[in-house]
């Protein structure tokens, strides 16, 4: 969150920053390819999902250790992009494994609460990181910030290392339980998993759900990246102040907001909550467009940033439980990764297109376009059979 603003302040072009963000987001689009690996090979003595969690975490931390070698400033965009590309490939494996563990072990009536807690952890780290690292990079440069990030990551790694998935699991081991070369007993081959993934993706309600994921994330990211970089590039905001505002908004939406939505949707159901939140996004982006249409002020720009970022962030809290209720089963990690890849793919497309869109359209018109896209998503979600199948299904 802090890095694009930091690079913009050092003179990097918005198109170059958008291209870097698209590159490092690529592993999240390819995330479904981790799913069959996590689903099929789960007979390690350290636990079906925990083994992959630790392997993904180890790779991600190794990449962070090498990040200072990429350098700092606008000239380092290529090196930063490559290292963070590899880091995100490992992080995508970690994410796939954690999601699979949630699907395996969390009761359906507590998925909202669990998703809210995972969201709170994600955005809490992003928000506190934005506030801390924006100031640290401004004062001491990117290298020191990267070293501190690695230290915090190593401390966080203690949780999956010390907490077993099942009581009888080994604390640390790469040995398997005796099914050498075959994964879990009764599981299909890797190619069969890929075939089932394609079949899953062709279902009508899944195609509609994937379309909603791509469109809503594209709308949020395209406007968010453009608006933030535009505020810095025009000198209306400095990078540190903007990062701290974004961090504070993210923290509010991902903690109090996410937990409130999560507990509420466990009572009303994730499908109903998803439709209401998408409709709220239409109103939020329409108001944002109106705020940016007239004379600008720091307060109005802060309000526009809040409306355009906080409300869409809450959509995920209802979206993930809705997906998890559809896909429980043997290939859960693979299927959930496909849906998350669609979500991340929309974000990558939004990042890549933000510079071109911003060069053609004013901010208020981009926000209005986002409202129209959210309206389309709401229309699709208003037909439950499109997203969630017929009642008997």
C-alpha angles and dihedrals in degrees: 000000000000097000100072092050091047092051092045091054089052090056104264113153117250091235091054092049091048090050091051091050089050091050096050090045093056095092089060090059090049091046094110089071089068090055099075090047092053093042098046104038105051103124097102117131091236091064140286096267103012093069092060091043091057094044092050091047093049092052093046092051092047089056091050088053089058096043096094088063089068092067130217139277135039092310091060096060093106096049093044090050094053096047093045089047089060091042092054092048088060092041090053089056089050091049093048091051094049092048090050091052090052092050091048098048113022119089114239093244091059099046092100092054092046094048089049091053093049089047091050090053093048098047093037089059091044093049098045089042092053092051094044102039097042089060093040094051092047092052104033108012135249099292096065090046090052092052092051090049090053091051092052090048092053090052091050090051089070090078100064091036094055102033115074122213092222130014094247097049123114116253094226124002140124093202120114131227097252105283094107113190096359110078118215117356112267096013119132125245124276091257090050089053090053089049091052089049091056091047090050091050092053095059111114097233091045092052089052091048092049090051091052090050094051096044099045094047092045091053093048097045099041092055096036096052093043095047095048095046091044092055091053097040093051092048094241090122132020118231095249095052092046093049090050091050091048090047093050093049092047091049092051095048095043099047116029093017097046095044092049092049092044095054091044095051092051084065102040099030129255095259094059091043091050093055093048094048093049089052090050089054089058090056093044094053093044090054089046090056091051092049091053096042096073133045113324128236134169091250094051091048091050090050090049090051090050096049095045096048110029100052097046090047089064093057091077091059090064097032098058096052090046089055094044091055089057100047109042108139145074096318096042097128092049095048096044090048089056092056092045089049089057089051093048092043090058089052092050092049089049092051093048093047098042095087094049093044091048091052091056105036137040119245095255092055092049089052090050089051088053090054090054092051091049089050089056090051091050090051092053092045091050088071102069094190090060094058105024106026128239118321093254091054 
